[in-house]
Amino acid sequence: MSDMSESPQPEPSARRKASRWSALLGVVALFGSGVGIGYLFTSAPVPATTTTSVTVSDVTFTTDPVQPPATAGDPSTFDTDEPIADVAEALLPSIVQIQVRGVAGSIGGGVGSGVIYDANGYVLTAAHVVEGAVSVEVRLYDGTVLDAEVIGTDTTNDIAVVEVDLGTTDRSLVAAPLALGDRPRVGQVAIALGSPWGLDSTVTSGIVSAVDRSLDSPIGGVPRSMLQTDAAINPGNSGGPLADRNGRVIGINVSIFTESGASDGVGFAVPIDRAYRVAEAIRSGGEFVPGFLGVRGDNAPTGSAAGAVIVEVTPGSGAEAAGLEVDDLVTAVDGLPVTGIVDLAARIRDREAGDVVTLTVERDGETLTLEAMLTANPS
């Protein structure tokens, strides 16, 4: 049986649909009016208004990461009167332009972005930037172009790791600091760095517009949580970082919601905790499996508290072991609000099989706290 936390059915009500635009709705509109979610990958030549469907990430891993070596930026020295300029000065040496050659099925290649997250030559980028690449080159901040190798990709999460070939030189790369374990705040400064339209070392700024934005992927309709920003990000920005005012990477830019094919101020980034853990899994050759709760559900009915109503519990699942029952209203996962079935699906997929989540549940007028161990999807 499919887990409704992964495939939310039945459909939300018409009122709910109208109030919640989603990546899925955007892609549907793409065919009729040019509205859609698009990759931020610049092909050569660059089509002025072309967008394609997007794959965004759906797994957040909860093991405590180890902060990688980082030498870029020192927040204590930043001039608070010009934080964006300070961040640009500190982080640009860690930003690379990724030049892809021989993408499968096409002639030429494309341009994306990446961020050095390990000074030994490892670059974090988006999986769709290097998908199908026959060869990859990395252009450093000083203009040096080096050969690189794709270590691996995770298309589910849209994260990839590229290793720069440093040869036998003593060249030292500058790794960007990552804001691991820090939860971004809505309204905080957000700075995007990368190569929009192939223009390397470009910096734009805005704010974090939303955190834990639950989106339906156009591929399989699987919900996942993203950071949303109004910082201008365009094709070519994919794989580049979204940073805070202290020069720490808070996300990896992967997609936009757009009517024109360019930035309309609604961009999305993979949260850095998720991106880093996926990247480290790629480097180690391991695999993370998204969590499965074992329920089917629907949005709460009109007039009730927001949440996801459980309509079926899978026998033998973590949900059953935790004591979830039909008609329970799940209002939060690990303290993060659940406004409907899509939110519940995203919250569960933000965890890994084997993780224990705390569910806040309303039942017969009482508030319960249940702990459920997630498993791998048995189907």
C-alpha positions in Angstrom: 0.0 0.0 0.0 1.3 3.5 -0.8 2.0 5.7 2.2 -0.3 8.8 2.1 2.6 10.7 3.6 4.3 10.1 0.2 1.3 10.1 -2.2 -1.4 12.3 -0.7 -4.8 11.1 -1.9 -7.6 11.8 -2.2 -7.2 15.3 -3.7 -7.5 18.3 -1.4 -10.8 20.2 -1.6 -11.3 22.8 -4.4 -10.9 25.6 -1.8 -7.6 24.1 -0.6 -6.4 23.7 -4.2 -7.1 27.4 -5.0 -5.3 28.6 -1.9 -2.2 26.4 -2.3 -0.2 26.9 -5.5 2.2 24.1 -5.9 5.0 22.9 -8.1 2.6 20.4 -9.6 0.1 23.1 -10.5 2.9 25.3 -12.0 4.0 22.5 -14.3 0.4 21.9 -15.5 0.1 25.6 -16.2 3.4 25.5 -18.1 1.8 23.8 -21.0 -1.0 26.2 -21.4 0.4 29.6 -20.5 4.1 29.4 -19.8 3.9 29.3 -16.1 5.9 26.7 -14.3 8.7 25.5 -12.2 12.0 25.5 -14.1 15.5 24.1 -13.7 18.2 26.8 -13.1 20.5 25.3 -15.7 21.8 27.3 -18.6 22.3 25.4 -21.8 24.4 26.7 -24.7 23.0 28.5 -26.6 20.7 29.9 -23.9 17.0 29.9 -24.8 15.5 33.2 -23.6 12.3 31.9 -22.1 12.5 28.1 -22.0 11.7 26.3 -18.7 11.5 22.6 -18.0 10.0 20.6 -15.2 12.0 20.5 -11.9 13.1 17.7 -9.6 13.6 19.0 -6.1 14.8 17.1 -3.0 12.6 15.1 -0.6 14.9 13.8 2.2 16.3 15.5 5.2 18.7 13.4 7.2 18.8 13.8 11.0 22.1 12.4 12.0 24.5 15.0 13.4 26.9 16.1 10.6 30.5 17.0 11.1 31.3 20.5 10.0 33.7 20.2 7.0 36.9 22.3 6.9 36.0 25.9 6.0 38.1 28.9 5.5 35.9 31.4 3.7 34.4 34.2 5.7 34.8 35.3 9.3 31.4 36.7 10.6 33.2 38.6 13.4 35.0 40.8 10.8 31.9 41.6 8.7 30.9 45.3 8.4 27.3 45.3 9.4 26.7 48.4 7.3 27.4 46.4 4.1 26.7 42.7 5.0 26.0 41.7 1.4 29.2 43.2 0.2 31.0 41.4 3.0 29.4 38.1 2.2 30.3 38.5 -1.5 33.9 39.2 -0.7 34.1 36.3 1.7 32.2 33.7 -0.4 33.0 34.4 -4.0 36.3 32.6 -3.8 34.3 29.4 -2.9 31.9 29.7 -5.8 32.6 27.9 -9.1 31.0 27.9 -12.5 30.4 24.3 -13.7 30.8 23.9 -17.5 29.2 20.7 -18.7 30.2 19.2 -22.1 28.5 16.5 -24.1 25.2 16.3 -22.2 23.5 13.1 -23.4 21.2 13.7 -26.3 22.5 17.2 -27.2 25.3 18.9 -28.8 27.4 21.3 -26.8 26.7 21.6 -23.1 25.6 23.9 -20.4 26.6 26.1 -17.5 25.6 25.8 -13.8 27.0 26.8 -10.4 28.5 25.1 -7.5 30.1 25.8 -4.1 33.3 24.3 -2.7 32.4 22.7 0.6 35.6 20.8 1.2 39.0 22.4 0.5 40.3 19.0 -0.9 38.4 19.7 -4.1 34.8 18.7 -3.4 32.1 20.8 -4.9 28.4 20.7 -4.0 26.0 21.3 -6.8 22.6 20.3 -8.2 22.2 16.9 -9.8 20.4 18.2 -12.8 23.4 20.5 -13.6 25.6 17.5 -14.3 23.0 14.9 -15.4 24.2 13.1 -18.5 27.5 14.9 -18.5 30.3 13.3 -20.5 32.9 15.8 -19.2 32.9 18.6 -16.7 35.2 21.6 -16.1 35.1 23.9 -13.1 36.0 27.6 -13.5 37.4 29.0 -10.2 36.9 32.5 -9.0 40.3 33.6 -10.3 39.4 32.4 -13.8 41.4 29.1 -13.7 39.6 26.3 -15.4 40.2 22.7 -14.1 39.0 19.3 -15.1 36.5 17.8 -12.7 34.7 14.4 -12.2 31.2 13.8 -11.1 31.5 11.6 -8.0 27.9 10.9 -7.9 24.3 12.3 -8.0 21.1 11.9 -6.0 18.3 12.8 -8.4 15.7 12.3 -5.8 17.3 15.1 -3.8 18.7 17.0 -6.8 22.2 17.0 -5.2 25.5 16.0 -6.7 29.2 16.1 -5.8 31.9 17.1 -8.2 35.6 16.6 -7.5 38.0 19.1 -8.9 41.3 17.6 -10.3 44.0 19.5 -8.4 46.7 17.4 -10.1 50.1 17.4 -8.3 49.9 21.2 -7.6 49.8 22.7 -4.2 46.8 24.7 -5.1 44.6 25.3 -2.1 40.8 25.8 -2.6 38.7 27.8 -0.3 35.7 26.0 1.3 32.6 27.8 2.2 31.2 27.6 5.8 27.9 25.8 6.1 25.1 26.8 8.5 24.6 23.2 9.7 22.1 22.7 12.4 20.8 26.3 12.2 17.2 26.8 11.2 16.8 29.8 8.9 14.2 32.5 9.9 11.6 33.9 7.6 12.6 37.4 6.7 16.3 37.0 7.3 18.7 38.2 4.6 19.3 35.7 1.8 22.2 36.1 -0.7 22.4 34.0 -3.9 25.8 33.5 -5.6 26.4 31.8 -8.9 26.4 32.1 -12.7 22.9 33.2 -13.9 22.8 33.0 -17.7 26.5 32.0 -17.6 27.5 35.3 -15.9 30.0 34.0 -13.3 30.5 35.5 -9.8 27.0 37.1 -9.8 25.6 38.1 -6.4 21.9 38.9 -5.8 20.1 39.4 -2.5 16.7 39.2 -0.8 15.2 37.5 2.1 14.1 34.0 3.1 10.5 34.1 2.1 9.5 30.8 3.7 11.0 27.8 5.4 9.7 24.2 5.1 7.7 25.2 2.0 6.0 21.9 1.0 6.0 21.5 -2.8 4.5 18.7 -4.9 7.1 17.5 -7.3 6.0 17.3 -10.9 7.8 13.9 -10.9 5.6 11.4 -9.1 3.8 14.1 -7.1 6.0 13.5 -4.1 6.0 16.4 -1.6 9.2 17.8 -0.1 10.2 20.7 2.0 12.3 23.6 0.6 13.6 27.0 1.5 11.9 29.8 -0.5 13.6 33.1 -1.3 12.9 36.3 -3.3 16.6 36.7 -4.1 16.9 36.9 -7.9 18.0 33.4 -9.2 17.9 32.5 -12.8 18.9 29.7 -15.2 22.6 29.1 -14.5 22.2 29.7 -10.7 21.4 26.0 -10.2 23.8 24.4 -7.7 25.0 27.7 -6.3 24.6 28.6 -2.7 22.0 30.6 -0.8 23.8 32.3 2.1 23.0 34.2 5.3 24.3 37.6 6.3 27.3 35.9 8.0 28.5 34.3 4.8 27.3 30.8 5.7 25.6 28.6 3.2 21.9 27.9 4.1 20.8 26.1 0.9 21.6 25.0 -2.6 19.5 26.8 -5.3 17.7 24.4 -7.6 14.4 25.9 -9.0 12.2 28.8 -9.6 8.5 29.5 -10.0 8.2 31.7 -13.1 5.9 33.1 -15.8 8.7 34.3 -18.0 11.5 31.7 -17.7 13.5 34.2 -15.6 13.3 35.2 -11.9 9.9 36.3 -10.6 11.1 36.4 -7.1 10.0 32.9 -6.1 13.0 30.6 -5.9 13.7 27.4 -4.0 16.7 25.9 -2.4 17.5 22.6 -0.8 18.2 23.2 2.9 21.9 22.8 3.6 21.5 20.1 6.3 19.9 17.9 3.8 22.2 18.8 0.9 25.3 18.2 3.1 24.2 14.8 4.3 23.3 13.7 0.8 26.6 14.9 -0.4 28.5 13.0 2.2 26.5 9.9 1.5 27.5 10.2 -2.2 31.2 10.6 -1.2 31.0 7.5 1.1 29.1 5.4 -1.4 26.3 4.9 1.1 22.6 5.4 0.6 19.9 7.2 2.6 16.3 6.0 2.4 13.4 8.4 2.9 11.1 7.7 5.9 7.8 5.9 5.6 5.2 6.4 8.3 2.5 4.0 7.1 -0.7 6.1 6.8 -3.2 7.4 4.3 -4.8 10.7 5.0 -6.6 13.9 3.9 -6.7 17.5 4.8 -8.7 18.5 7.9 -12.3 19.4 7.1 -13.5 23.0 6.9 -14.0 24.6 10.3 -11.6 22.3 12.2 -8.0 22.9 13.3 -5.4 22.6 10.5 -3.8 19.3 10.1 -3.9 15.9 8.4 -6.7 13.5 9.2 -5.7 9.8 9.2 -8.0 7.7 7.1 -6.0 4.4 7.1 -3.1 3.0 9.1 -0.9 0.3 7.5 -0.6 -2.9 9.6 2.9 -3.4 10.9 4.0 0.1 10.2 5.6 2.7 12.5 2.3 4.5 12.6 0.5 1.5 14.0 3.3 0.8 16.5 3.1 4.4 17.7 -0.7 4.1 18.3 -2.0 6.3 15.5 -5.6 5.6 14.8 -8.1 6.4 12.0 -9.7 9.9 12.5 -6.6 11.2 14.4 -5.6 14.7 13.4 -1.9 15.1 13.1 -1.0 18.8 13.7 2.8 18.7 14.0 5.9 16.6 13.3 8.8 17.2 15.7 7.2 20.6 16.6 6.8 21.7 12.9 3.2 22.5 12.1 1.3 20.3 9.7 -1.4 22.2 7.8 -2.6 19.4 5.6 -1.7 16.0 4.1 1.0 17.6 1.8 2.7 19.0 4.8 2.6 15.7 6.6 4.0 14.0 3.6 6.9 16.5 3.3 7.7 16.3 7.0 8.0 12.5 6.9 10.1 12.6 3.7 12.3 15.1 5.4 13.4 12.2 7.7 15.3 9.0 7.1 14.2 5.4 7.6 15.2 4.5 11.2 14.5 8.0 12.6 12.1 8.5 15.4 9.6 11.4 14.9 7.4 13.0 17.5 3.8 13.5 16.3 1.3 15.9 17.9 -2.1 14.5 17.5 -5.6 15.6 18.3 -8.0 12.8 19.3 -11.5 13.2 20.8 -10.7 16.7 22.1 -7.4 15.7 23.7 -3.8 16.5 22.5 -1.5 13.5 22.4 2.2 13.1 21.8 3.2 9.9 20.0 6.6 8.7 18.9 6.9 6.8 15.7 9.9 5.0 14.2 10.0 5.5 10.4 10.8 2.6 8.1 11.6 2.2 4.4 8.6 2.1 2.1 7.9 -1.6 1.6 6.4 -1.1 -1.9 
